[in-house]
Amino acid sequence: MPRVYQSQAERQQAKIIRELSGMAKGHQAELAELWGISQPAVSYRLKTGNISVMDLCKAKAIFDADEIAELIRGRS
């Protein structure tokens, strides 16, 4: 069954979570070290979308800075 979003903000947030989760596959241990948390905690943050701007800034060490900037700005 398709998901129903109430607003454009919810749709954008879901898209960010999906794309960041995809980018993080295979890099969760590295993210855990950067963020100072355990790997299961990284998995939980990615699944729930509880990721702060500081977390994204720290993730630039692993991912391309342009990809992170596009996630924040939004793509067409």
Predicted model as a PDB file, atoms N, CA, C, CB and O in Angstrom, pLDDT in the B-factor column:
MODEL        1                                                                  
ATOM      1  N   MET A   1       0.848  -1.173   0.000  1.00 73.00           N  
ATOM      2  CA  MET A   1       0.000   0.000   0.000  1.00 73.00           C  
ATOM      3  C   MET A   1       0.900   1.246   0.000  1.00 73.00           C  
ATOM      4  CB  MET A   1      -0.969  -0.007   1.231  1.00 73.00           C  
ATOM      5  O   MET A   1       1.865   1.296   0.763  1.00 73.00           O  
ATOM      6  N   PRO A   2       0.618   2.210  -0.806  1.00 75.00           N  
ATOM      7  CA  PRO A   2       1.459   3.407  -0.869  1.00 75.00           C  
ATOM      8  C   PRO A   2       1.366   4.241   0.412  1.00 75.00           C  
ATOM      9  CB  PRO A   2       1.063   4.260  -2.072  1.00 75.00           C  
ATOM     10  O   PRO A   2       0.354   4.247   1.113  1.00 75.00           O  
ATOM     11  N   ARG A   3       2.451   4.930   0.677  1.00 75.00           N  
ATOM     12  CA  ARG A   3       2.463   5.818   1.842  1.00 75.00           C  
ATOM     13  C   ARG A   3       1.782   7.121   1.494  1.00 75.00           C  
ATOM     14  CB  ARG A   3       3.904   6.078   2.330  1.00 75.00           C  
ATOM     15  O   ARG A   3       1.860   7.608   0.366  1.00 75.00           O  
ATOM     16  N   VAL A   4       1.114   7.673   2.488  1.00 78.00           N  
ATOM     17  CA  VAL A   4       0.423   8.939   2.297  1.00 78.00           C  
ATOM     18  C   VAL A   4       1.122   9.977   3.166  1.00 78.00           C  
ATOM     19  CB  VAL A   4      -1.104   8.825   2.651  1.00 78.00           C  
ATOM     20  O   VAL A   4       1.272   9.787   4.373  1.00 78.00           O  
ATOM     21  N   TYR A   5       1.544  11.065   2.555  1.00 73.00           N  
ATOM     22  CA  TYR A   5       2.211  12.148   3.268  1.00 73.00           C  
ATOM     23  C   TYR A   5       1.259  13.323   3.366  1.00 73.00           C  
ATOM     24  CB  TYR A   5       3.531  12.562   2.563  1.00 73.00           C  
ATOM     25  O   TYR A   5       0.570  13.663   2.404  1.00 73.00           O  
ATOM     26  N   GLN A   6       1.226  13.938   4.532  1.00 84.00           N  
ATOM     27  CA  GLN A   6       0.324  15.057   4.756  1.00 84.00           C  
ATOM     28  C   GLN A   6       0.866  16.371   4.209  1.00 84.00           C  
ATOM     29  CB  GLN A   6       0.046  15.200   6.225  1.00 84.00           C  
ATOM     30  O   GLN A   6       0.105  17.286   3.894  1.00 84.00           O  
ATOM     31  N   SER A   7       2.188  16.456   4.100  1.00 88.00           N  
ATOM     32  CA  SER A   7       2.763  17.720   3.645  1.00 88.00           C  
ATOM     33  C   SER A   7       4.032  17.467   2.831  1.00 88.00           C  
ATOM     34  CB  SER A   7       3.070  18.639   4.846  1.00 88.00           C  
ATOM     35  O   SER A   7       4.566  16.358   2.807  1.00 88.00           O  
ATOM     36  N   GLN A   8       4.482  18.493   2.186  1.00 84.00           N  
ATOM     37  CA  GLN A   8       5.726  18.428   1.423  1.00 84.00           C  
ATOM     38  C   GLN A   8       6.909  18.197   2.356  1.00 84.00           C  
ATOM     39  CB  GLN A   8       5.931  19.718   0.609  1.00 84.00           C  
ATOM     40  O   GLN A   8       7.866  17.522   1.976  1.00 84.00           O  
ATOM     41  N   ALA A   9       6.861  18.746   3.569  1.00 81.00           N  
ATOM     42  CA  ALA A   9       7.948  18.567   4.537  1.00 81.00           C  
ATOM     43  C   ALA A   9       8.094  17.097   4.926  1.00 81.00           C  
ATOM     44  CB  ALA A   9       7.697  19.424   5.792  1.00 81.00           C  
ATOM     45  O   ALA A   9       9.213  16.595   5.027  1.00 81.00           O  
ATOM     46  N   GLU A  10       6.986  16.407   5.145  1.00 83.00           N  
ATOM     47  CA  GLU A  10       7.032  14.979   5.475  1.00 83.00           C  
ATOM     48  C   GLU A  10       7.611  14.181   4.305  1.00 83.00           C  
ATOM     49  CB  GLU A  10       5.618  14.457   5.833  1.00 83.00           C  
ATOM     50  O   GLU A  10       8.399  13.259   4.514  1.00 83.00           O  
ATOM     51  N   ARG A  11       7.235  14.522   3.114  1.00 83.00           N  
ATOM     52  CA  ARG A  11       7.740  13.842   1.924  1.00 83.00           C  
ATOM     53  C   ARG A  11       9.245  14.047   1.791  1.00 83.00           C  
ATOM     54  CB  ARG A  11       7.019  14.352   0.663  1.00 83.00           C  
ATOM     55  O   ARG A  11       9.978  13.107   1.481  1.00 83.00           O  
ATOM     56  N   GLN A  12       9.702  15.262   2.024  1.00 80.00           N  
ATOM     57  CA  GLN A  12      11.137  15.567   1.933  1.00 80.00           C  
ATOM     58  C   GLN A  12      11.913  14.840   3.022  1.00 80.00           C  
ATOM     59  CB  GLN A  12      11.377  17.085   2.038  1.00 80.00           C  
ATOM     60  O   GLN A  12      13.000  14.323   2.767  1.00 80.00           O  
ATOM     61  N   GLN A  13      11.370  14.796   4.222  1.00 80.00           N  
ATOM     62  CA  GLN A  13      12.041  14.118   5.327  1.00 80.00           C  
ATOM     63  C   GLN A  13      12.175  12.621   5.030  1.00 80.00           C  
ATOM     64  CB  GLN A  13      11.268  14.339   6.648  1.00 80.00           C  
ATOM     65  O   GLN A  13      13.233  12.040   5.274  1.00 80.00           O  
ATOM     66  N   ALA A  14      11.140  12.003   4.518  1.00 83.00           N  
ATOM     67  CA  ALA A  14      11.189  10.585   4.169  1.00 83.00           C  
ATOM     68  C   ALA A  14      12.229  10.333   3.077  1.00 83.00           C  
ATOM     69  CB  ALA A  14       9.804  10.095   3.708  1.00 83.00           C  
ATOM     70  O   ALA A  14      12.927   9.319   3.106  1.00 83.00           O  
ATOM     71  N   LYS A  15      12.332  11.241   2.130  1.00 83.00           N  
ATOM     72  CA  LYS A  15      13.306  11.096   1.043  1.00 83.00           C  
ATOM     73  C   LYS A  15      14.734  11.188   1.586  1.00 83.00           C  
ATOM     74  CB  LYS A  15      13.074  12.176  -0.042  1.00 83.00           C  
ATOM     75  O   LYS A  15      15.607  10.425   1.172  1.00 83.00           O  
ATOM     76  N   ILE A  16      14.971  12.116   2.505  1.00 81.00           N  
ATOM     77  CA  ILE A  16      16.301  12.262   3.114  1.00 81.00           C  
ATOM     78  C   ILE A  16      16.671  10.992   3.862  1.00 81.00           C  
ATOM     79  CB  ILE A  16      16.341  13.481   4.071  1.00 81.00           C  
ATOM     80  O   ILE A  16      17.797  10.508   3.747  1.00 81.00           O  
ATOM     81  N   ILE A  17      15.730  10.450   4.629  1.00 84.00           N  
ATOM     82  CA  ILE A  17      15.994   9.229   5.392  1.00 84.00           C  
ATOM     83  C   ILE A  17      16.331   8.079   4.456  1.00 84.00           C  
ATOM     84  CB  ILE A  17      14.785   8.864   6.270  1.00 84.00           C  
ATOM     85  O   ILE A  17      17.282   7.338   4.707  1.00 84.00           O  
ATOM     86  N   ARG A  18      15.560   7.916   3.373  1.00 86.00           N  
ATOM     87  CA  ARG A  18      15.807   6.835   2.419  1.00 86.00           C  
ATOM     88  C   ARG A  18      17.183   6.966   1.766  1.00 86.00           C  
ATOM     89  CB  ARG A  18      14.719   6.821   1.344  1.00 86.00           C  
ATOM     90  O   ARG A  18      17.931   5.993   1.678  1.00 86.00           O  
ATOM     91  N   GLU A  19      17.506   8.163   1.315  1.00 85.00           N  
ATOM     92  CA  GLU A  19      18.766   8.354   0.611  1.00 85.00           C  
ATOM     93  C   GLU A  19      19.961   8.216   1.550  1.00 85.00           C  
ATOM     94  CB  GLU A  19      18.788   9.717  -0.063  1.00 85.00           C  
ATOM     95  O   GLU A  19      20.975   7.629   1.172  1.00 85.00           O  
ATOM     96  N   LEU A  20      19.858   8.741   2.753  1.00 85.00           N  
ATOM     97  CA  LEU A  20      20.958   8.629   3.703  1.00 85.00           C  
ATOM     98  C   LEU A  20      21.145   7.188   4.140  1.00 85.00           C  
ATOM     99  CB  LEU A  20      20.713   9.522   4.918  1.00 85.00           C  
ATOM    100  O   LEU A  20      22.277   6.743   4.331  1.00 85.00           O  
ATOM    101  N   SER A  21      20.063   6.458   4.301  1.00 88.00           N  
ATOM    102  CA  SER A  21      20.170   5.044   4.652  1.00 88.00           C  
ATOM    103  C   SER A  21      20.862   4.264   3.535  1.00 88.00           C  
ATOM    104  CB  SER A  21      18.777   4.451   4.935  1.00 88.00           C  
ATOM    105  O   SER A  21      21.678   3.381   3.798  1.00 88.00           O  
ATOM    106  N   GLY A  22      20.535   4.592   2.309  1.00 89.00           N  
ATOM    107  CA  GLY A  22      21.182   3.945   1.178  1.00 89.00           C  
ATOM    108  C   GLY A  22      22.661   4.271   1.090  1.00 89.00           C  
ATOM    109  O   GLY A  22      23.478   3.397   0.800  1.00 89.00           O  
ATOM    110  N   MET A  23      23.005   5.510   1.336  1.00 87.00           N  
ATOM    111  CA  MET A  23      24.406   5.926   1.302  1.00 87.00           C  
ATOM    112  C   MET A  23      25.201   5.269   2.418  1.00 87.00           C  
ATOM    113  CB  MET A  23      24.515   7.444   1.408  1.00 87.00           C  
ATOM    114  O   MET A  23      26.390   4.998   2.251  1.00 87.00           O  
ATOM    115  N   ALA A  24      24.558   5.006   3.567  1.00 87.00           N  
ATOM    116  CA  ALA A  24      25.249   4.501   4.748  1.00 87.00           C  
ATOM    117  C   ALA A  24      25.485   2.993   4.720  1.00 87.00           C  
ATOM    118  CB  ALA A  24      24.468   4.856   5.970  1.00 87.00           C  
ATOM    119  O   ALA A  24      26.229   2.473   5.551  1.00 87.00           O  
ATOM    120  N   LYS A  25      24.870   2.289   3.784  1.00 89.00           N  
ATOM    121  CA  LYS A  25      25.076   0.839   3.717  1.00 89.00           C  
ATOM    122  C   LYS A  25      26.563   0.546   3.560  1.00 89.00           C  
ATOM    123  CB  LYS A  25      24.267   0.212   2.542  1.00 89.00           C  
ATOM    124  O   LYS A  25      27.216   1.046   2.645  1.00 89.00           O  
ATOM    125  N   GLY A  26      27.083  -0.269   4.465  1.00 89.00           N  
ATOM    126  CA  GLY A  26      28.498  -0.614   4.444  1.00 89.00           C  
ATOM    127  C   GLY A  26      29.391   0.378   5.162  1.00 89.00           C  
ATOM    128  O   GLY A  26      30.588   0.134   5.307  1.00 89.00           O  
ATOM    129  N   HIS A  27      28.835   1.490   5.615  1.00 90.00           N  
ATOM    130  CA  HIS A  27      29.623   2.519   6.298  1.00 90.00           C  
ATOM    131  C   HIS A  27      29.137   2.773   7.723  1.00 90.00           C  
ATOM    132  CB  HIS A  27      29.582   3.813   5.507  1.00 90.00           C  
ATOM    133  O   HIS A  27      29.552   3.749   8.346  1.00 90.00           O  
ATOM    134  N   GLN A  28      28.272   1.922   8.244  1.00 91.00           N  
ATOM    135  CA  GLN A  28      27.689   2.186   9.555  1.00 91.00           C  
ATOM    136  C   GLN A  28      28.726   2.144  10.670  1.00 91.00           C  
ATOM    137  CB  GLN A  28      26.592   1.188   9.843  1.00 91.00           C  
ATOM    138  O   GLN A  28      28.616   2.900  11.636  1.00 91.00           O  
ATOM    139  N   ALA A  29      29.724   1.283  10.560  1.00 92.00           N  
ATOM    140  CA  ALA A  29      30.771   1.228  11.579  1.00 92.00           C  
ATOM    141  C   ALA A  29      31.576   2.533  11.579  1.00 92.00           C  
ATOM    142  CB  ALA A  29      31.705   0.014  11.336  1.00 92.00           C  
ATOM    143  O   ALA A  29      31.933   3.049  12.638  1.00 92.00           O  
ATOM    144  N   GLU A  30      31.855   3.054  10.389  1.00 92.00           N  
ATOM    145  CA  GLU A  30      32.583   4.317  10.291  1.00 92.00           C  
ATOM    146  C   GLU A  30      31.761   5.478  10.854  1.00 92.00           C  
ATOM    147  CB  GLU A  30      32.958   4.599   8.834  1.00 92.00           C  
ATOM    148  O   GLU A  30      32.294   6.344  11.547  1.00 92.00           O  
ATOM    149  N   LEU A  31      30.460   5.488  10.551  1.00 91.00           N  
ATOM    150  CA  LEU A  31      29.589   6.528  11.093  1.00 91.00           C  
ATOM    151  C   LEU A  31      29.510   6.435  12.610  1.00 91.00           C  
ATOM    152  CB  LEU A  31      28.187   6.424  10.485  1.00 91.00           C  
ATOM    153  O   LEU A  31      29.478   7.455  13.299  1.00 91.00           O  
ATOM    154  N   ALA A  32      29.480   5.212  13.129  1.00 93.00           N  
ATOM    155  CA  ALA A  32      29.424   5.021  14.577  1.00 93.00           C  
ATOM    156  C   ALA A  32      30.650   5.636  15.249  1.00 93.00           C  
ATOM    157  CB  ALA A  32      29.323   3.522  14.920  1.00 93.00           C  
ATOM    158  O   ALA A  32      30.547   6.268  16.301  1.00 93.00           O  
ATOM    159  N   GLU A  33      31.794   5.444  14.634  1.00 94.00           N  
ATOM    160  CA  GLU A  33      33.029   6.019  15.193  1.00 94.00           C  
ATOM    161  C   GLU A  33      33.007   7.540  15.132  1.00 94.00           C  
ATOM    162  CB  GLU A  33      34.259   5.487  14.442  1.00 94.00           C  
ATOM    163  O   GLU A  33      33.393   8.205  16.093  1.00 94.00           O  
ATOM    164  N   LEU A  34      32.556   8.098  14.005  1.00 93.00           N  
ATOM    165  CA  LEU A  34      32.498   9.553  13.856  1.00 93.00           C  
ATOM    166  C   LEU A  34      31.506  10.190  14.821  1.00 93.00           C  
ATOM    167  CB  LEU A  34      32.129   9.916  12.431  1.00 93.00           C  
ATOM    168  O   LEU A  34      31.792  11.214  15.441  1.00 93.00           O  
ATOM    169  N   TRP A  35      30.332   9.565  14.936  1.00 92.00           N  
ATOM    170  CA  TRP A  35      29.278  10.124  15.776  1.00 92.00           C  
ATOM    171  C   TRP A  35      29.467   9.800  17.250  1.00 92.00           C  
ATOM    172  CB  TRP A  35      27.937   9.619  15.319  1.00 92.00           C  
ATOM    173  O   TRP A  35      28.784  10.375  18.098  1.00 92.00           O  
ATOM    174  N   GLY A  36      30.391   8.879  17.575  1.00 94.00           N  
ATOM    175  CA  GLY A  36      30.655   8.535  18.972  1.00 94.00           C  
ATOM    176  C   GLY A  36      29.555   7.688  19.599  1.00 94.00           C  
ATOM    177  O   GLY A  36      29.288   7.795  20.796  1.00 94.00           O  
ATOM    178  N   ILE A  37      28.913   6.841  18.784  1.00 94.00           N  
ATOM    179  CA  ILE A  37      27.856   5.971  19.282  1.00 94.00           C  
ATOM    180  C   ILE A  37      28.102   4.559  18.741  1.00 94.00           C  
ATOM    181  CB  ILE A  37      26.437   6.501  18.862  1.00 94.00           C  
ATOM    182  O   ILE A  37      29.003   4.355  17.928  1.00 94.00           O  
ATOM    183  N   SER A  38      27.312   3.597  19.187  1.00 95.00           N  
ATOM    184  CA  SER A  38      27.475   2.226  18.721  1.00 95.00           C  
ATOM    185  C   SER A  38      26.862   2.048  17.332  1.00 95.00           C  
ATOM    186  CB  SER A  38      26.837   1.246  19.713  1.00 95.00           C  
ATOM    187  O   SER A  38      26.072   2.872  16.873  1.00 95.00           O  
ATOM    188  N   GLN A  39      27.246   0.948  16.675  1.00 94.00           N  
ATOM    189  CA  GLN A  39      26.711   0.675  15.348  1.00 94.00           C  
ATOM    190  C   GLN A  39      25.207   0.432  15.380  1.00 94.00           C  
ATOM    191  CB  GLN A  39      27.413  -0.522  14.742  1.00 94.00           C  
ATOM    192  O   GLN A  39      24.507   0.905  14.484  1.00 94.00           O  
ATOM    193  N   PRO A  40      24.671  -0.296  16.389  1.00 95.00           N  
ATOM    194  CA  PRO A  40      23.213  -0.426  16.436  1.00 95.00           C  
ATOM    195  C   PRO A  40      22.500   0.917  16.618  1.00 95.00           C  
ATOM    196  CB  PRO A  40      22.821  -1.362  17.560  1.00 95.00           C  
ATOM    197  O   PRO A  40      21.388   1.103  16.123  1.00 95.00           O  
ATOM    198  N   ALA A  41      23.137   1.847  17.325  1.00 95.00           N  
ATOM    199  CA  ALA A  41      22.551   3.171  17.511  1.00 95.00           C  
ATOM    200  C   ALA A  41      22.531   3.936  16.178  1.00 95.00           C  
ATOM    201  CB  ALA A  41      23.341   3.966  18.583  1.00 95.00           C  
ATOM    202  O   ALA A  41      21.587   4.678  15.904  1.00 95.00           O  
ATOM    203  N   VAL A  42      23.558   3.758  15.361  1.00 93.00           N  
ATOM    204  CA  VAL A  42      23.580   4.378  14.033  1.00 93.00           C  
ATOM    205  C   VAL A  42      22.441   3.817  13.195  1.00 93.00           C  
ATOM    206  CB  VAL A  42      24.946   4.143  13.328  1.00 93.00           C  
ATOM    207  O   VAL A  42      21.732   4.563  12.520  1.00 93.00           O  
ATOM    208  N   SER A  43      22.270   2.511  13.240  1.00 92.00           N  
ATOM    209  CA  SER A  43      21.194   1.874  12.494  1.00 92.00           C  
ATOM    210  C   SER A  43      19.835   2.408  12.935  1.00 92.00           C  
ATOM    211  CB  SER A  43      21.248   0.358  12.672  1.00 92.00           C  
ATOM    212  O   SER A  43      18.964   2.667  12.104  1.00 92.00           O  
ATOM    213  N   TYR A  44      19.658   2.569  14.239  1.00 94.00           N  
ATOM    214  CA  TYR A  44      18.394   3.083  14.768  1.00 94.00           C  
ATOM    215  C   TYR A  44      18.160   4.529  14.326  1.00 94.00           C  
ATOM    216  CB  TYR A  44      18.380   2.991  16.303  1.00 94.00           C  
ATOM    217  O   TYR A  44      17.047   4.890  13.945  1.00 94.00           O  
ATOM    218  N   ARG A  45      19.205   5.351  14.377  1.00 91.00           N  
ATOM    219  CA  ARG A  45      19.062   6.751  13.945  1.00 91.00           C  
ATOM    220  C   ARG A  45      18.689   6.840  12.473  1.00 91.00           C  
ATOM    221  CB  ARG A  45      20.360   7.526  14.199  1.00 91.00           C  
ATOM    222  O   ARG A  45      17.853   7.657  12.089  1.00 91.00           O  
ATOM    223  N   LEU A  46      19.308   6.001  11.650  1.00 89.00           N  
ATOM    224  CA  LEU A  46      18.993   6.011  10.228  1.00 89.00           C  
ATOM    225  C   LEU A  46      17.568   5.542   9.977  1.00 89.00           C  
ATOM    226  CB  LEU A  46      19.976   5.136   9.460  1.00 89.00           C  
ATOM    227  O   LEU A  46      16.876   6.081   9.113  1.00 89.00           O  
ATOM    228  N   LYS A  47      17.131   4.543  10.728  1.00 89.00           N  
ATOM    229  CA  LYS A  47      15.790   3.998  10.526  1.00 89.00           C  
ATOM    230  C   LYS A  47      14.716   4.985  10.960  1.00 89.00           C  
ATOM    231  CB  LYS A  47      15.632   2.689  11.289  1.00 89.00           C  
ATOM    232  O   LYS A  47      13.680   5.102  10.306  1.00 89.00           O  
ATOM    233  N   THR A  48      14.957   5.699  12.063  1.00 88.00           N  
ATOM    234  CA  THR A  48      13.950   6.620  12.587  1.00 88.00           C  
ATOM    235  C   THR A  48      14.089   8.029  12.031  1.00 88.00           C  
ATOM    236  CB  THR A  48      14.031   6.666  14.086  1.00 88.00           C  
ATOM    237  O   THR A  48      13.159   8.827  12.141  1.00 88.00           O  
ATOM    238  N   GLY A  49      15.229   8.347  11.438  1.00 84.00           N  
ATOM    239  CA  GLY A  49      15.430   9.688  10.904  1.00 84.00           C  
ATOM    240  C   GLY A  49      15.851  10.697  11.955  1.00 84.00           C  
ATOM    241  O   GLY A  49      15.758  11.904  11.731  1.00 84.00           O  
ATOM    242  N   ASN A  50      16.310  10.221  13.087  1.00 88.00           N  
ATOM    243  CA  ASN A  50      16.732  11.086  14.184  1.00 88.00           C  
ATOM    244  C   ASN A  50      18.200  11.479  13.980  1.00 88.00           C  
ATOM    245  CB  ASN A  50      16.532  10.375  15.561  1.00 88.00           C  
ATOM    246  O   ASN A  50      19.075  11.087  14.753  1.00 88.00           O  
ATOM    247  N   ILE A  51      18.448  12.254  12.932  1.00 86.00           N  
ATOM    248  CA  ILE A  51      19.807  12.641  12.569  1.00 86.00           C  
ATOM    249  C   ILE A  51      19.896  14.164  12.608  1.00 86.00           C  
ATOM    250  CB  ILE A  51      20.200  12.087  11.156  1.00 86.00           C  
ATOM    251  O   ILE A  51      19.106  14.864  11.973  1.00 86.00           O  
ATOM    252  N   SER A  52      20.864  14.659  13.358  1.00 85.00           N  
ATOM    253  CA  SER A  52      20.996  16.107  13.497  1.00 85.00           C  
ATOM    254  C   SER A  52      21.860  16.682  12.370  1.00 85.00           C  
ATOM    255  CB  SER A  52      21.601  16.461  14.871  1.00 85.00           C  
ATOM    256  O   SER A  52      22.498  15.950  11.613  1.00 85.00           O  
ATOM    257  N   VAL A  53      21.861  17.971  12.287  1.00 83.00           N  
ATOM    258  CA  VAL A  53      22.691  18.654  11.286  1.00 83.00           C  
ATOM    259  C   VAL A  53      24.164  18.413  11.597  1.00 83.00           C  
ATOM    260  CB  VAL A  53      22.383  20.180  11.252  1.00 83.00           C  
ATOM    261  O   VAL A  53      24.982  18.293  10.686  1.00 83.00           O  
ATOM    262  N   MET A  54      24.501  18.344  12.880  1.00 89.00           N  
ATOM    263  CA  MET A  54      25.892  18.063  13.264  1.00 89.00           C  
ATOM    264  C   MET A  54      26.306  16.668  12.802  1.00 89.00           C  
ATOM    265  CB  MET A  54      26.070  18.191  14.796  1.00 89.00           C  
ATOM    266  O   MET A  54      27.440  16.463  12.370  1.00 89.00           O  
ATOM    267  N   ASP A  55      25.389  15.716  12.894  1.00 88.00           N  
ATOM    268  CA  ASP A  55      25.688  14.373  12.408  1.00 88.00           C  
ATOM    269  C   ASP A  55      25.976  14.400  10.914  1.00 88.00           C  
ATOM    270  CB  ASP A  55      24.525  13.416  12.711  1.00 88.00           C  
ATOM    271  O   ASP A  55      26.902  13.741  10.442  1.00 88.00           O  
ATOM    272  N   LEU A  56      25.185  15.160  10.174  1.00 84.00           N  
ATOM    273  CA  LEU A  56      25.408  15.275   8.733  1.00 84.00           C  
ATOM    274  C   LEU A  56      26.743  15.946   8.429  1.00 84.00           C  
ATOM    275  CB  LEU A  56      24.270  16.060   8.081  1.00 84.00           C  
ATOM    276  O   LEU A  56      27.438  15.557   7.490  1.00 84.00           O  
ATOM    277  N   CYS A  57      27.096  16.948   9.220  1.00 85.00           N  
ATOM    278  CA  CYS A  57      28.383  17.621   9.012  1.00 85.00           C  
ATOM    279  C   CYS A  57      29.543  16.660   9.258  1.00 85.00           C  
ATOM    280  CB  CYS A  57      28.508  18.848   9.936  1.00 85.00           C  
ATOM    281  O   CYS A  57      30.532  16.676   8.525  1.00 85.00           O  
ATOM    282  N   LYS A  58      29.424  15.828  10.286  1.00 88.00           N  
ATOM    283  CA  LYS A  58      30.466  14.844  10.571  1.00 88.00           C  
ATOM    284  C   LYS A  58      30.511  13.768   9.494  1.00 88.00           C  
ATOM    285  CB  LYS A  58      30.237  14.205  11.943  1.00 88.00           C  
ATOM    286  O   LYS A  58      31.580  13.228   9.207  1.00 88.00           O  
ATOM    287  N   ALA A  59      29.376  13.453   8.898  1.00 87.00           N  
ATOM    288  CA  ALA A  59      29.310  12.423   7.862  1.00 87.00           C  
ATOM    289  C   ALA A  59      30.016  12.864   6.587  1.00 87.00           C  
ATOM    290  CB  ALA A  59      27.858  12.075   7.556  1.00 87.00           C  
ATOM    291  O   ALA A  59      30.307  12.030   5.729  1.00 87.00           O  
ATOM    292  N   LYS A  60      30.298  14.155   6.443  1.00 86.00           N  
ATOM    293  CA  LYS A  60      30.996  14.634   5.249  1.00 86.00           C  
ATOM    294  C   LYS A  60      32.388  14.032   5.140  1.00 86.00           C  
ATOM    295  CB  LYS A  60      31.089  16.157   5.263  1.00 86.00           C  
ATOM    296  O   LYS A  60      32.976  14.026   4.058  1.00 86.00           O  
ATOM    297  N   ALA A  61      32.929  13.519   6.260  1.00 87.00           N  
ATOM    298  CA  ALA A  61      34.233  12.875   6.224  1.00 87.00           C  
ATOM    299  C   ALA A  61      34.179  11.562   5.445  1.00 87.00           C  
ATOM    300  CB  ALA A  61      34.739  12.627   7.644  1.00 87.00           C  
ATOM    301  O   ALA A  61      35.189  11.127   4.891  1.00 87.00           O  
ATOM    302  N   ILE A  62      33.010  10.932   5.400  1.00 87.00           N  
ATOM    303  CA  ILE A  62      32.841   9.656   4.709  1.00 87.00           C  
ATOM    304  C   ILE A  62      32.226   9.851   3.337  1.00 87.00           C  
ATOM    305  CB  ILE A  62      31.980   8.712   5.534  1.00 87.00           C  
ATOM    306  O   ILE A  62      32.693   9.285   2.349  1.00 87.00           O  
ATOM    307  N   PHE A  63      31.172  10.658   3.283  1.00 86.00           N  
ATOM    308  CA  PHE A  63      30.432  10.859   2.041  1.00 86.00           C  
ATOM    309  C   PHE A  63      30.896  12.136   1.351  1.00 86.00           C  
ATOM    310  CB  PHE A  63      28.918  10.915   2.314  1.00 86.00           C  
ATOM    311  O   PHE A  63      31.548  12.985   1.958  1.00 86.00           O  
ATOM    312  N   ASP A  64      30.558  12.254   0.111  1.00 84.00           N  
ATOM    313  CA  ASP A  64      30.869  13.447  -0.670  1.00 84.00           C  
ATOM    314  C   ASP A  64      30.100  14.638  -0.103  1.00 84.00           C  
ATOM    315  CB  ASP A  64      30.526  13.234  -2.169  1.00 84.00           C  
ATOM    316  O   ASP A  64      28.898  14.534   0.140  1.00 84.00           O  
ATOM    317  N   ALA A  65      30.759  15.740   0.104  1.00 82.00           N  
ATOM    318  CA  ALA A  65      30.125  16.932   0.672  1.00 82.00           C  
ATOM    319  C   ALA A  65      28.978  17.425  -0.208  1.00 82.00           C  
ATOM    320  CB  ALA A  65      31.158  18.048   0.856  1.00 82.00           C  
ATOM    321  O   ALA A  65      27.990  17.951   0.304  1.00 82.00           O  
ATOM    322  N   ASP A  66      29.100  17.261  -1.518  1.00 86.00           N  
ATOM    323  CA  ASP A  66      28.034  17.694  -2.423  1.00 86.00           C  
ATOM    324  C   ASP A  66      26.769  16.864  -2.224  1.00 86.00           C  
ATOM    325  CB  ASP A  66      28.499  17.599  -3.879  1.00 86.00           C  
ATOM    326  O   ASP A  66      25.660  17.392  -2.292  1.00 86.00           O  
ATOM    327  N   GLU A  67      26.938  15.551  -1.977  1.00 82.00           N  
ATOM    328  CA  GLU A  67      25.777  14.701  -1.741  1.00 82.00           C  
ATOM    329  C   GLU A  67      25.041  15.114  -0.471  1.00 82.00           C  
ATOM    330  CB  GLU A  67      26.201  13.238  -1.650  1.00 82.00           C  
ATOM    331  O   GLU A  67      23.810  15.148  -0.443  1.00 82.00           O  
ATOM    332  N   ILE A  68      25.797  15.426   0.576  1.00 80.00           N  
ATOM    333  CA  ILE A  68      25.194  15.857   1.837  1.00 80.00           C  
ATOM    334  C   ILE A  68      24.476  17.191   1.639  1.00 80.00           C  
ATOM    335  CB  ILE A  68      26.270  15.979   2.949  1.00 80.00           C  
ATOM    336  O   ILE A  68      23.369  17.381   2.145  1.00 80.00           O  
ATOM    337  N   ALA A  69      25.095  18.107   0.911  1.00 81.00           N  
ATOM    338  CA  ALA A  69      24.476  19.410   0.662  1.00 81.00           C  
ATOM    339  C   ALA A  69      23.189  19.256  -0.138  1.00 81.00           C  
ATOM    340  CB  ALA A  69      25.451  20.334  -0.079  1.00 81.00           C  
ATOM    341  O   ALA A  69      22.214  19.961   0.123  1.00 81.00           O  
ATOM    342  N   GLU A  70      23.171  18.350  -1.103  1.00 81.00           N  
ATOM    343  CA  GLU A  70      21.963  18.121  -1.888  1.00 81.00           C  
ATOM    344  C   GLU A  70      20.845  17.524  -1.036  1.00 81.00           C  
ATOM    345  CB  GLU A  70      22.267  17.203  -3.067  1.00 81.00           C  
ATOM    346  O   GLU A  70      19.668  17.815  -1.249  1.00 81.00           O  
ATOM    347  N   LEU A  71      21.228  16.676  -0.057  1.00 76.00           N  
ATOM    348  CA  LEU A  71      20.208  16.132   0.843  1.00 76.00           C  
ATOM    349  C   LEU A  71      19.548  17.240   1.651  1.00 76.00           C  
ATOM    350  CB  LEU A  71      20.823  15.091   1.784  1.00 76.00           C  
ATOM    351  O   LEU A  71      18.333  17.241   1.850  1.00 76.00           O  
ATOM    352  N   ILE A  72      20.354  18.169   2.110  1.00 74.00           N  
ATOM    353  CA  ILE A  72      19.813  19.264   2.932  1.00 74.00           C  
ATOM    354  C   ILE A  72      18.977  20.214   2.069  1.00 74.00           C  
ATOM    355  CB  ILE A  72      20.963  20.044   3.632  1.00 74.00           C  
ATOM    356  O   ILE A  72      17.882  20.613   2.466  1.00 74.00           O  
ATOM    357  N   ARG A  73      19.495  20.578   0.884  1.00 78.00           N  
ATOM    358  CA  ARG A  73      18.782  21.496   0.004  1.00 78.00           C  
ATOM    359  C   ARG A  73      17.560  20.876  -0.623  1.00 78.00           C  
ATOM    360  CB  ARG A  73      19.692  21.985  -1.067  1.00 78.00           C  
ATOM    361  O   ARG A  73      16.512  21.509  -0.751  1.00 78.00           O  
ATOM    362  N   GLY A  74      17.713  19.628  -1.012  1.00 68.00           N  
ATOM    363  CA  GLY A  74      16.628  18.939  -1.718  1.00 68.00           C  
ATOM    364  C   GLY A  74      16.885  18.943  -3.204  1.00 68.00           C  
ATOM    365  O   GLY A  74      17.398  19.909  -3.769  1.00 68.00           O  
ATOM    366  N   ARG A  75      16.518  17.843  -3.821  1.00 58.00           N  
ATOM    367  CA  ARG A  75      16.692  17.703  -5.268  1.00 58.00           C  
ATOM    368  C   ARG A  75      15.342  17.786  -5.936  1.00 58.00           C  
ATOM    369  CB  ARG A  75      17.396  16.371  -5.627  1.00 58.00           C  
ATOM    370  O   ARG A  75      14.302  17.634  -5.294  1.00 58.00           O  
ATOM    371  N   SER A  76      15.367  18.025  -7.202  1.00 50.00           N  
ATOM    372  CA  SER A  76      14.123  18.065  -7.976  1.00 50.00           C  
ATOM    373  C   SER A  76      13.665  16.676  -8.303  1.00 50.00           C  
ATOM    374  CB  SER A  76      14.298  18.871  -9.256  1.00 50.00           C  
ATOM    375  O   SER A  76      12.633  16.504  -8.952  1.00 50.00           O  
TER     376      SER A  76                                                      
ENDMDL                                                                          
END                                                                             
